[in-house]
């Protein structure tokens, strides 16, 4: 009997490989629903961060508007005064109506 045990080679115990932790690739082992939940959580986090950034941007724009730094606070450019020669040239081209405003209408 002892001879029979010695003749049979012992089977080595199967141990999991060091790099085989059973977790594997998430996309291969994770069910579709779990992946969808993870994606949703990622999108919710990104949306929350974007919302915070938009709130900060709104606050900055409000401070600019109240502080006179907005585009609406810029005074309009004054028209360049027209010389007599330029007026005469426009009159000769017919761009000026000399009777405009004489009868009280514009």
Residue pairs with C-beta under 8 A, 6 or more apart in sequence:
16 22
23 29
26 35
27 35
30 38
61 70
63 69
64 70
65 72
65 73
87 96
90 96
91 98
100 106
